Amino acid sequence: MKQTEFKAAVREAVRDEAALRAALEQSEIAPLLMVLVQLNGDLDLMKEVAPYIHGPWSFLQSVPEALKQRVRDQLVQTLQDYAHTDRPAPPQPDAAVLQQMMSAGVGQPVPAEYIPLLLEEMSFGEADTRAVQWQADPAALPVKDFKVIVIGAGISGLCAAIRLKQLGIPFEVLEKNEDVGGTWLENRYPGCAVDTPNHFYSFSFHVNNHWSRHFSRRDEILAYIYSLVDTYDLRPHIRFGVEAKAATFEASTGTWSVSWRDAHGGEHSQSCNSLITAVGQLNRPAIPKITGLDDFAGPCFHTAQWDASVDLRGKRVAMIGTGASGMQAGPSIAPEVGHLRVFQRSPHWALNNRNYHLEVAPGHNWSLAHLPYYSNWLRFQLFWASSDGFHAQLHKDPAWATPDISLNAANHSMREMIVDYVRSELDGDEALLAKCIPSYPPYGKRMLRDNYWYRMLKRSNVALETDPISHVTADSIVMKDGTVHEVDVIILATGFAASRMLWPLEIRGRDGHTIRADWGDDDPRAYMGIAAPHYPNLFMIYGPNTNLAHGGSIIFHTECQVRYIMQALREMIEQGQSTLEVRQDVHDHYNDRLDEKARDMVWTHPGVTSWYKNANNRLTVTSPWRLLDYWSMTRAFNPTEFDSKPTGYPL
């Protein structure tokens, strides 16, 4: 923050002291404390408050009201001092002080190795911390002769578009839908919401401080995405209503030829120097292979293809699947349907988060908008709450006595905590509890947020079925034991074909290689999830093993990947390269390390079947790395890991 901006901010903050104090009353105490320490450099009060902070979430802090008031009073006094004197903005605390502050703010030791990452994420400085800059004068480079095509205008594709535009590299985005948003545009089911805290679920360079809820619903997230497009004027660069069908590497020119079909069936193609795929992993619904499903006479649709024209009021509704979308949609429709019958193949673990249903207090939003550094420190709090803090408990302890249900002491404690919570939500109904508690360790499958799911199961118009389905008829679902359940509507909450990445796009690389032949239907591999040998100048966002299952935000991973890709493109343009292709040995060594790491973790537990891994128990979707590890890997592009050929070289 510049000196002039800082002065203007503190003067505005203290302009109405009553409003300031009212806002502080509704603001979170830990980030307020961090702001105070950053402004006055006094660690004594922080040390006094720290014992009452037991974790990064606001509900894990038991600071006495009198102590909170001292923090607020000192903060008001400090702000007034800055506003009414020539006192300059404070310097950024040094690394040792920052480590003390961060550790106190989350009630846990924050290792020194995290400080550079956290400073980048908090972005205290004036610059966009993850923007890639030219190393040579772009006016002297053939930038305008270099063309990039991005497939997908969801969050990842838009991030790539923003960074390309900032570098002045010509680009076009191909989007199959009629608007931007990707998964947030397509998923319209009732209750659709983010399960990452909102103030962390936004780009570090485009922070939104005006969320209405701590975990916002789909429409508000889509509005944020629209704000990105408007702020960076991206619509002129996006071709809507076109679905990319194939991409072929042309060895004679070192370019990609991309073909697509428009909404009217017209076929088109265009060449580009580099191709970026940003199609996501959760974009093609997985339809279960249930005998007779096509014979059902009533409405039947996937949650990602929600049919809003179907009136569910008073209907007998069957919902097949109990994953993330089911846990959000089920409780949202249960009060209005006549009867909801949920068909569960296996239960999921679901954590309770007290902020999940809370609206953001007006004073909290006021502080985010007006109080210097408050937004930065809140972002740190949520980053730590949602990231690597429990990564260690996802590793298998070979000496652990009960490896079938938990991995280690910490993992078992989490299991016990969740079981106790579910039991209380079900009012001690042990028969129902037995149906709801997974037999595998916590985090074996995606950890969900409880959207009052267990309370829903106690409703008189809801039934949970755990026996297998035999087949579907025109008006019913028939179980293996012969039981017939008549239903009017079937909702498929059955997830996506995640392991079949980039499908149905046909990608043909050099020397006859194709993605489908190289990966098959369920074994995708790429270097850091971004690049693959035999596919020069092709870069993937949200590629193999880049989904986050232990926490974090996919937006964080996207920023890491896009920065790396922009550095690769910069290398090509500045060095006059026609092709850039990851070396086979680099790719293979990385995937060997990844497989070795995953072998020790919960997601390869033999008792778990999930979309995170393939039929051979290999982890294909999820990242086994800490956020810190992946950030470190992707922070700087290393040209020695790639083979390249200069422009004009005989290909």
N, C-alpha and C positions, 0 to 999 in steps of 0.2 A: 504494500500500500504506500503510495507516494505521500510525502509530508503534507502537501496541500489537501489531498484526499482525507488523510487521517485527521487533520485539524477540522476540516469541514464536518467529518463524521462525528467527532466528539462534541463539537458545538451543537450540532443538531440533536445529539443524544441527550444533552443536558438542558436543552432549550425549555423543556417542560419537565421540571423535576418530578412532579406528581405522576406524569405519564411514564417517566423512566422507572420510578420506584414500583409502579403498578406492573410494569412489564417484567421487572426483575423478580417479582413475587411469583410469576408464572413460568419463569425460565429454569432450566436445569442447573442444579448447583455445581456439578463438576466442571462443565465448561465455563460457567461464571467464575469459578475459582481460578481456572487456568488463565482466563482473561486478566483477572486481577494481578496474578503473579507476573504475567508478561508485561503489564503496564507499570507495576511498581517494583518488581524484582525482589519482593519480600517473601521469603520461603517459610517464615515462622508460622503464619496463619495456615498455610497449606499443610504443614506438618501436624498442626492441631486438628485439621479437618480429616486428614487422610485415613485415620483408623476407622472412620465411619463409612468409608467408601469400600464396598465389598465386591465390586464388579463394575463393568463398563455400562450396564443398562441402568437407567434412572431408577428403576424399582429395586435395585440392589444397593441403594444408598440410604443410610439411616442417620443422616446428619441432623443433630438437634436443631430445632427452630431458632433458638438463640444464637447458635453458631452460624446458621445460614444468614441470619440478619446482620451479623457482623461482617460477613463477606459482602453482602449487598451494600451496607453503609460505607464500607471502605471503598467499594467500587465506585459508588456515586461520588464520594469525595475525591478519588483519584481522577475520575473523568472531568470533574469541575476544575481541578488543578490544571489538567492538560488544556482544557477549553479556554481558560482565562489567563494563561501565562504563555510565555514563549517556549515552553518546554517542548523539545522535539519528540517525534514519535520514537518509541523505544526500539533499540536494536533487537534483532532476533536473539533469543537466549542461546548460549553456546550449547554444544552437544551434551555435556555433562548435566547442565541445568535442565535441558529439555528432557533428558532421560528421567531425572527426578520428578519433573512435572507430569510426564506421561504416566509413570508408574503410580504416582499418587492419584491421578485422575481416573484410573481404571481399577485401582485397588489390587493390582497385580504387577510383578516385575516386567517391565518392557525392556528386552535385551537391546544392547547398544547397536547391534547389527541392523535393527529395524529403523533407526533414526533417519538415515537418508531416504528410505522409502516413504516414511511417514511425512517428512518435510515436503517431499514432492507431492504427495497426495493432498496435504493440507494447503499447499500453494500460498504461503505467506508472502512471497515476493511479488513483484510487479508483473513478471512475465508468465506466460503460459508454460508451465514446467515441462510439458510433454510435447510441445510443438517442435517439429524438426526444421532446422534452418539450413540453408545452402552453405556449403563450405567454400564454394567458388562464386563468382559473380554470375547470377542467373542470366543476366543480359548477354553474357558472352557464351551461353550454353544453348544447345538446340532443344530447349524445353518445349517450345510450341510444336515441335515435330514429333513429340512423344505422346502417344495416346493410350489412355487406360480405360478399360471397361470394368465396371463394378456390377456384379449381379446381386440384386437385393437392396431394397430401400428400407430395411428395418434399422434398428439402432446401430448395428455394426456397419452396415453399408453407408449410413449417413455419417458415421464417424470418419470412415475412409474418404467420403466425399468432401467433408469439411477440411481435412488435412491436405487433400489433393488441391483443393481450391486455394488454400493458404500458400502452397508452394507454387501455384500458377501452372500446374500440370494439367493439360486438357483431359477431360474425362466425361464419361456418360454412365448413368446408372440405369440398368434395366430392371423394371419392377413388374411382376406378374399381376399385382393388384391395381386397383384404380386410385390408390393413395398410399402414402408412406405408413410405416408403423410395423410392418411384418407381423410377428406373433401377437402384438398388442392391437393390431387392426383386425386380425382374423378371429381372435378369441373374444367372443361377446357373451359368453355364458353368464348367467346370474352369479354374482359373487366373485367374478374374476378380479384378482388383485395381485399385487406384488408381495412376495414373502421375504424380501430384503428391505430393511428400513429405508424409507424414501430419501432421506437426506444423504444417504450413501448411494442410492440408485439414481445417480445423475452424473454427468461427466464432470471431471475435475475442472475443466475449462468452461463449463456452462452450468454452474451450480444453480439449483432452484431452491430458493428459500421461502416458498409460498405454498407448500403442501398443506392440504386441509387435514390430513390424517398421517399418523406415523407410518402406516402401511397402506398406501393409497389404492383405490380401485382403478380399474382399467381405463375409464374415461379420462381420469386426471393424468395418468401416465401418457396416454395418447396425446393429450394437450401439451405435455412437455415436449414430446417428439415433434409436434407441429411447431412449437416455438423454436426448436433447433433449425427446422427447415426455413422458417421465416427469417430468423436472425442472420443466417448465413446465405440466404437467397439461393437455395438449392433446387427449387422446382424447375428452373430452366434447364437444369442438367439431367433431369430424370425423365425417362421414357416410360410412361405408365401403360398398363394393360398389355404388356408384352411378356411372354414367357420364354426364357432362354431354353433352347432345346439341345444344342450341342456346341462344343468348342473344340477346335482342331488346331494343333500347333503346326505351322507351315515352316518346315525346316529350311526351305530355300530363302526365306526372308527373315526368319527369326521372329515371326509375329504369330498372333492367334487370330483365327477366323471364328467369330461367334455368330451363330444363327439363332433366330428367334421367330416366334409366331405371334402376330398381333391378334387383337380381339375379334377381328373379322376373318381370321384364318389365313391371312397373308403371310408369306414366308420372306424373311429378310436376313441379311448377314452384313457383318462389318469387321474390319481388321483392327487390331490394336497391338501395341507393343507389349503391354502387360495386362493380365486378367486377374481380377480379385473376386473371389467368391465370398459372398456374405449372405448365404441363404439360411444359416442357422442349422441347428440339429433337430429342433422341435417344430418342423414345418410341414411334415407329411404324416397325417393321422394313421395310426396303426389300427386296422379293423380286424377284430378277432375272427378266427376261423371257426365259427359255430354253425353246425349243420342247421339249415333251414332259415338262417338269418335273413336271406333275401326273400323268403316267402312271407315274412311278417307283413300284414296288411295295413297296419297303422303307421304313424310317423316313427322313423328310426333315424337318428342322426348322432354324429360325434360331437363332443363338447366344442371342438375347434371349428365345427361347421354348424353352430347353433341355429336352429330354425325358430326365429322369433315369432313366426306366424302361427305356431302351434300353441293353442291355449291349454295350459296345464291345469287350470283350475278344476278341481274335482275329479281329475283323471287318475287312473291307476297307472303309475309310472314305474318302470323298471330302470334302474341305473346299474350298468355293468362296469365295475372298476371302482377302486377306492384310493386312487392316487391323488396327486395334487389338485387336478381339476375337479375330481369327484368330491374331495373334501371341501372345496369352496362352493361348488354348485349345489350339492345335496342339502346342506343346511339353509341355503338361500331359497330353494323351491319347496322344502318340506311343509312350511306353514300353509301353502296354498293348494297343494295337490290333494286329491282324495286319499291316495295311499302311495307311499314310496317304498318300493322293495329294492334293497341294495344287494347286489350279487358280488361277493368278495372272493377272489382267488386266494389272496394272502393278505394279512393285515399290514399296516404301515405304522412306524413310530411317528408320533406327532408331539412336538414340544408346545408347551404353553408359554406364550409371551404376553405379559400384561399390557403391553403397548399395542398389541395387534389390532384391537378394536377401538383404540382411543383416537379422538380428534386432537389436533394440535392446538394448544392454548393460544389465544391471541397474543399474549405477552411473549410467549416463546417465539412466535413469528416476528414480533416487533424486534426482539433482540437479534434474531438472525439477519434482519434487514438493516438495523441501525447500529448495533453494538460492535465496535471493531474487534475482530478476531473471534467472536463468538461462533460464527458459522464454521470457521476453520477448526476450532476445538471440538465442536459437535461432530464434524466429519471424522475427526480422529477417534472420538468415542465410539462411533458406530462402526468404523473400520475395525477397531480392535474387538468390539463385541461380536462382529460377524465374520471374523477371519481365522487367524491361525491359532487362537488361544487354546483350542482343544484338539489341534491336529495330532498331538502326541498320543492321545488316548484312542486313536483310530488304528494303532499298530498292534499286531498280535504279540502277546507275551507267550513264548513257547512253553513256559512253566505254569501257565494259568490253568486252574483246576476245572473250569467249566467253559471250554472254548466254543461249545455249541451255542451258548446264549450270550456270552460276552467275551471281550478280548483281554481285559486287564482290570486292575482294581478301579481305575477311574471310569472306564467304560461300564463296569458293573454298577458303580454308584449312580451313574446316569440312568441306567436301566431301572434301578430301584426307585429313583426319583420319579421317572415317568410312569411307572406302574402305580405308584401311590397316587399320582395326580389323576390318572385315568380311573382308578378305583373310586376316588372321591367324586369325579364327574358322573360316574355311573351309579352313584348312591349305594356302593357296595354290592351291586349285582354281580356275583361271582361267575354265573353262567355266561352273562354277556361279556364280562371281563376276559374270560377265556377265549372268546372269539376275537377280541380286539388286541390282545397282546401278541406281538410277533415271537416266533421261536428263535429268530436270529438276533445277533447283536445290534444295538443301536447304531444307526448310520449304514447298516448293510444295504439298505435301499435309501432313496431320497428321504431326508428328514423333513417332515411336514410341519406346518403351523396349525395348531388346533383352531379351526373356525367354528367352534361350538359343535364339532362333529359328534362327540360323545353325548352331549345333551340331546342332539337330534335323535340318536339311537334310542333314547328313552321315550320319545314321543309315541303316542298310541297309534298314530297312522304311519309308523315306520317299522320295517322289519329288515333284519340283516340275515342274509342267506350265505352260508359258508360251504355248503355241499356243491359238488360240481354240476354244471349244466349238461344235459344230454343233447337237446335240440330246441329249436324254435318252430312254432307253428304260426298260422295266420293271426292268431289272437292270444298266444300264450308262450310261456317259457317252461319247458319240461325238464325236470331234474333227473339225474342218473337213477334215483330211487323210484322214479315214476310220478313224483308229486308234480301237479300241474298248477302253475300260477298264471291266471288270466291277467293280461296287461293291455293298456290302451296305447302306451307310448314307450319306446325303448331309447334310452340315452346311453351312448357309448363313451364312458370316461376311461378310455383304454390307452391313452398315451400316444406316442409317436414312434415312427420307424427311425430311431436315433442312430443306430449302428450302420444303417444303410446310407451313409453320408453322401451328399451331393446328388443322390438319386432324385428324380429320373434324368438329370442332366448327363449327357454323354460327353465325356472328356477324353480326347485322344491326344496323347503326347507324342514324343519323338520315337522313332524306331518301332512303331506299331503298338506301343503301350497304350492301354486304356485304363481308366480308373476302376471300372467294374472288374476287369480281368485281374488287375493288381490287388485290389482290395476284396474282391468277392462281395457278398452281400452284408458281411458283418465283421470284417477285419481291416478297417481303415488304419493307416499309419502315415505319419508325416513328421518332419523335423519341427519340434516344438508346436506341432499342430498347424504349421504355417506353410511349409514347402515340402515337396516330394521329388526325388530323383526321377528323371525322364519327363519332367513337366517344367521346362524352362519358363521363367517369367510368370509363373502361376503362383499366386499367393492366396492362402485361405485364412479367413477370419472365422473363429469358432469352429476350427477343424478338429481332427481326432485328438482325444485326451485333453481338451481344453474346457470342458464343462466343469463347473465348480459344485462339489457336493459336500464339502466340509464347512462351507461358509463363503464369505466374500460376495462380490457382485460381479456378474458377467460383464458389466460395464468396465470394471477395473481390468479384467482380462482383455477386453476389446481394446482399451487404450494401449495396453502393453503391445498387443499384436500389431495394431495400426502404426504405432511409432516405429516398430521394427521394419514393417513393410515400407514405410516412407523412407527409411534410411537405405533400404535395398534399392528402391527406385532412384534415390539420389545418387547412389553408387553407380548405377547404370548410366545415368545421364551425365554425371560429372566425368566418369571415366570412359565415356564413349563406347559402352558395351551394347552389343546386340542381344546377347542372351546371358542369363544368370540362373544357374541351376545348382541346387544343393548337392554336395558330393554324396555318393552312395555310402561310403564308410562313415561319414558324419551322421547321416540319417540312421544307419543301422546301429551305430554305437549309442545314439540317443535313445532309440526304442528299446535296446537291450537294457539300458539303465532304467528306463521307465518301467519295463516289465519286472525287473528285479525289485524296484521300489514298490510296485503294486502288489507283488506277491506277499508282502508282509502286512498288507492293509485290509481293512474290513470289507472292501468292495469285492475282493476275490474270495470271500468266505464261501466254502463249498456248499453251505446250506441255503444260499441265497440265489434266487433267479431275479435278475433285474435288467433294465435296459442299459445299464452302465457297462455291461460286458457281453461277450459273444458266447456262442454255444460251447466253446472250448475253455470257458472261464477266464478268458483274457479281457482285461480292462481296456475298452476301446473309446469310451465316451468321456470319462471323468479324469481329471488331473490328479495325480497322486502327490503333486508338489505343494509345498507351502506357497502362499502368495508371494512371500519374500523370494523364494527360490525362482519362481517363474519370472518375476520382475527382474531379478538379476540376470537370468538367461537372455531375456529379450531386450535388455536395456540398450545394448550397443550391437549393431550389425557387424559381424566379423567376415570380411570378404574372403578370407583364406578358407572358409568352410564351404565356399561355392566355386564352381567352375564357371568361367565366363569366356565369351568370345567378343572381340571388338567389332564395332560396326564396320561392315565391308569385308569382314573375314569370310572366306568361302565356307558356307555352312553345308 
